Amino acid sequence: MDYGLSLGLGERVTDEIISNCYECGKPADTHVNCVNDARHLLFIQCDECKTKMEGTCSKDCFDFIPLPAEEQKEKRAGVDKGRNVFNKARERRITEG
């Protein structure tokens, strides 16, 4: 999928899928923006995981989004996000998480 940065849209160029779901590793090519307002990480997620994870990129975000807005705000206060860069190395994600 060719990802259009200016419009946030994707246009299929070929039928070949050359990427994998960030969660399960199955072939996927849909870019998703994590629904957690504190994260907004752009990543690739299959339809099954998008449904299961409700559009979040991790268990932490999945657990975070149902919290009341005030509690979310308190938990975000003073948190250094660093570079908040997507780490596509699955092994590092698992060992660091």
Contacts in CASP RR format, 6 or more apart in sequence:
PFRMAT RR
TARGET T0000
AUTHOR 0000-0000-0000
METHOD contacts of the structure
MODEL  1
MDYGLSLGLGERVTDEIISNCYECGKPADTHVNCVNDARHLLFIQCDECK
TKMEGTCSKDCFDFIPLPAEEQKEKRAGVDKGRNVFNKARERRITEG
1 10 0 8 1.000
1 11 0 8 1.000
1 12 0 8 1.000
1 13 0 8 1.000
1 29 0 8 1.000
1 30 0 8 1.000
1 31 0 8 1.000
2 10 0 8 1.000
2 11 0 8 1.000
2 12 0 8 1.000
2 13 0 8 1.000
3 10 0 8 1.000
3 31 0 8 1.000
4 10 0 8 1.000
4 11 0 8 1.000
8 31 0 8 1.000
10 31 0 8 1.000
17 27 0 8 1.000
17 28 0 8 1.000
17 29 0 8 1.000
18 29 0 8 1.000
19 27 0 8 1.000
19 28 0 8 1.000
19 29 0 8 1.000
19 44 0 8 1.000
20 26 0 8 1.000
20 27 0 8 1.000
20 28 0 8 1.000
20 44 0 8 1.000
21 27 0 8 1.000
21 28 0 8 1.000
21 44 0 8 1.000
21 45 0 8 1.000
21 46 0 8 1.000
21 49 0 8 1.000
22 43 0 8 1.000
22 44 0 8 1.000
22 45 0 8 1.000
22 49 0 8 1.000
22 57 0 8 1.000
22 88 0 8 1.000
23 45 0 8 1.000
23 46 0 8 1.000
23 49 0 8 1.000
23 52 0 8 1.000
23 53 0 8 1.000
24 46 0 8 1.000
24 48 0 8 1.000
24 49 0 8 1.000
25 46 0 8 1.000
25 90 0 8 1.000
26 46 0 8 1.000
26 48 0 8 1.000
27 46 0 8 1.000
28 44 0 8 1.000
28 45 0 8 1.000
28 46 0 8 1.000
28 47 0 8 1.000
29 44 0 8 1.000
30 44 0 8 1.000
30 45 0 8 1.000
30 46 0 8 1.000
30 47 0 8 1.000
30 50 0 8 1.000
31 42 0 8 1.000
31 43 0 8 1.000
31 44 0 8 1.000
32 42 0 8 1.000
32 43 0 8 1.000
32 44 0 8 1.000
32 45 0 8 1.000
32 50 0 8 1.000
32 55 0 8 1.000
32 57 0 8 1.000
33 40 0 8 1.000
33 41 0 8 1.000
33 42 0 8 1.000
34 40 0 8 1.000
34 41 0 8 1.000
34 42 0 8 1.000
34 43 0 8 1.000
34 55 0 8 1.000
34 56 0 8 1.000
34 57 0 8 1.000
34 58 0 8 1.000
34 61 0 8 1.000
35 54 0 8 1.000
35 55 0 8 1.000
35 56 0 8 1.000
35 61 0 8 1.000
35 65 0 8 1.000
36 56 0 8 1.000
36 57 0 8 1.000
36 61 0 8 1.000
36 64 0 8 1.000
36 65 0 8 1.000
37 72 0 8 1.000
38 61 0 8 1.000
38 64 0 8 1.000
38 72 0 8 1.000
38 76 0 8 1.000
38 79 0 8 1.000
39 57 0 8 1.000
39 61 0 8 1.000
39 84 0 8 1.000
41 57 0 8 1.000
41 84 0 8 1.000
41 86 0 8 1.000
42 86 0 8 1.000
43 57 0 8 1.000
43 86 0 8 1.000
45 53 0 8 1.000
45 55 0 8 1.000
45 57 0 8 1.000
53 62 0 8 1.000
54 62 0 8 1.000
54 65 0 8 1.000
56 62 0 8 1.000
56 64 0 8 1.000
56 65 0 8 1.000
64 72 0 8 1.000
64 75 0 8 1.000
67 75 0 8 1.000
87 93 0 8 1.000
87 96 0 8 1.000
END
